Amino acid sequence: MTHESQFAHRLPLFLALPLMAAFLGAAIVVQLALDHEWVDIRTQPPLRDYVLSGTVLRSLSMGQNGLLADIYWTRAVQYFGQQRLAHSTDFSMLIPYIDTAVELDPQLVVAYYAGAFFLSTPRPRGAGRPDLAVDLLQRGIKANPDYWRFWHHLGFTYYWELGDYEKAAAAYLEGSKNPNARG
């Protein structure tokens, strides 16, 4: 190979590096512009009219309750994430989304567990409503009596979020009575 042919092979790499850097810089600028536009969308209040009760949706779902429950649960997770990203302390739509999901599918265990976590997490990182988390977990226990982990989550919420040690001990004790509870 001559000196010129070696340079010809290196020329594309020589040009590729600055081009890659330019494209990366352009991508960063475009992403920052998109993020700036999305702030306006994220900070607008959600439309409450789009959250129907589980009872209404159950009658309209034509047997697709589980699918609709998953959609509403996914929407609850998205809403929680959007509020966190926007540094908002307004989690007012969280309980309607969770309620609809568990009304449509009472065996949707993750909605009770993670929903209680979202509700009990102190402000500003969460809804700061451990009372609603307790209510949700109690509904989960009623709908899923063999799922002993709800008793653990209930005891945890009483202990850490509410500081009610007697109720925490009672929840743990009651959960331990479940024959399906593991050691």
C-alpha positions in Angstrom: 0.0 0.0 0.0 1.1 3.4 -0.8 1.1 6.3 1.6 -2.0 7.8 -0.2 -4.1 4.7 0.0 -3.4 4.5 3.8 -4.6 8.0 4.2 -7.7 7.3 2.1 -8.7 4.5 4.6 -8.3 6.9 7.5 -10.1 9.8 6.0 -13.6 8.4 6.7 -12.7 7.9 10.3 -11.2 11.3 10.4 -14.4 12.8 9.2 -16.7 10.5 11.1 -15.5 11.6 14.6 -16.5 15.3 14.1 -19.7 14.3 12.4 -20.6 12.0 15.3 -19.8 14.8 17.8 -22.0 17.2 15.8 -24.9 14.7 15.7 -24.6 14.1 19.4 -24.6 17.8 20.1 -27.7 18.3 17.9 -29.4 15.4 19.6 -28.8 17.0 23.0 -30.1 20.3 21.8 -33.3 18.7 20.4 -33.8 16.7 23.6 -33.5 19.8 25.8 -36.0 21.6 23.5 -38.4 18.7 23.8 -38.0 18.5 27.6 -38.8 22.2 27.8 -42.0 21.8 25.8 -43.1 18.8 27.9 -42.8 20.8 31.1 -45.9 22.7 30.0 -47.8 19.5 29.4 -46.7 17.8 32.6 -47.8 20.8 34.8 -51.3 21.0 33.4 -53.9 19.5 35.7 -55.3 16.1 34.6 -58.8 15.9 33.3 -60.9 14.2 36.0 -63.7 13.4 33.5 -61.5 10.6 32.0 -61.5 8.5 35.2 -64.6 6.5 35.4 -65.5 4.4 38.3 -64.7 0.7 38.2 -68.4 -0.1 38.5 -69.3 1.9 35.3 -66.3 0.5 33.4 -67.1 -3.1 34.5 -70.5 -2.8 32.8 -69.0 -1.3 29.7 -65.9 -3.5 29.4 -67.6 -6.6 27.8 -65.6 -8.9 30.0 -62.3 -7.2 29.6 -62.0 -6.1 33.2 -58.5 -7.3 33.7 -57.3 -5.4 30.6 -58.9 -2.2 31.7 -57.6 -2.7 35.2 -54.1 -3.0 33.8 -54.6 0.2 31.8 -55.8 2.1 34.8 -53.0 0.8 36.9 -50.4 1.8 34.2 -52.0 5.2 34.1 -51.6 5.5 37.9 -47.9 4.7 37.7 -47.5 7.1 34.8 -49.3 9.8 36.8 -47.2 9.3 39.9 -44.0 9.5 37.8 -45.2 12.6 36.0 -45.9 14.3 39.3 -42.5 13.4 40.6 -40.7 14.6 37.5 -42.6 17.9 37.7 -41.7 18.2 41.4 -45.5 18.5 42.1 -47.0 17.7 45.4 -50.5 17.3 43.9 -51.3 13.6 43.8 -55.0 14.1 43.8 -55.6 11.8 40.8 -53.7 8.9 42.2 -56.4 7.4 44.4 -59.1 7.6 41.6 -56.8 5.7 39.2 -55.9 3.1 41.8 -59.5 2.7 43.0 -60.6 2.1 39.4 -57.9 -0.5 38.8 -58.7 -2.5 41.9 -62.5 -2.2 41.4 -62.0 -3.7 37.9 -59.6 -6.4 39.1 -59.6 -7.0 42.9 -56.8 -9.6 42.4 -54.4 -7.0 40.9 -52.0 -7.4 43.8 -49.4 -4.9 42.5 -52.0 -2.1 42.6 -52.6 -2.6 46.3 -48.9 -3.0 47.2 -47.3 -0.3 45.0 -50.4 1.9 45.3 -50.0 1.9 49.1 -46.4 2.7 48.7 -47.2 5.7 46.4 -49.9 6.9 48.9 -47.9 6.5 52.1 -44.6 8.0 50.8 -44.2 11.4 52.6 -44.5 14.6 50.7 -42.9 16.0 48.6 -41.8 12.6 47.2 -45.3 11.0 47.4 -48.9 11.6 48.3 -48.2 11.7 52.1 -51.5 9.9 52.8 -50.7 6.8 54.8 -54.3 6.7 56.0 -55.4 6.0 52.4 -52.6 3.5 52.1 -54.0 1.6 55.1 -57.5 1.7 53.6 -56.2 0.3 50.3 -54.2 -2.5 52.0 -57.3 -3.4 54.1 -59.3 -3.7 50.9 -56.5 -5.8 49.4 -56.6 -8.1 52.4 -60.4 -8.5 52.0 -60.2 -9.2 48.3 -57.1 -11.5 48.6 -57.3 -13.1 52.0 -54.6 -15.7 51.2 -52.0 -13.1 50.2 -50.3 -12.7 53.6 -47.9 -10.1 52.4 -50.6 -7.4 52.6 -50.5 -7.9 56.4 -46.8 -7.2 56.3 -47.2 -4.1 54.2 -50.0 -3.0 56.5 -47.8 -3.5 59.6 -45.0 -1.7 57.9 -47.2 1.3 57.1 -48.6 1.5 60.6 -45.0 1.3 62.0 -43.0 3.6 59.8 -45.5 6.0 58.3 -48.1 6.4 61.2 -45.9 5.5 64.2 -48.8 3.3 65.6 -46.8 0.5 67.0 -49.7 -1.4 68.5 -51.6 -1.5 65.2 -48.4 -2.6 63.5 -47.9 -5.4 66.0 -51.5 -6.5 65.5 -51.2 -6.5 61.7 -48.0 -8.6 61.9 -49.6 -11.0 64.4 -52.8 -11.4 62.2 -50.7 -11.9 59.1 -48.7 -14.6 60.9 -51.9 -16.6 61.5 -52.3 -17.2 57.8 -51.5 -20.9 57.0 -50.0 -19.8 53.7 -47.6 -17.4 55.3 -44.0 -18.6 54.9 -41.6 -18.7 57.8 
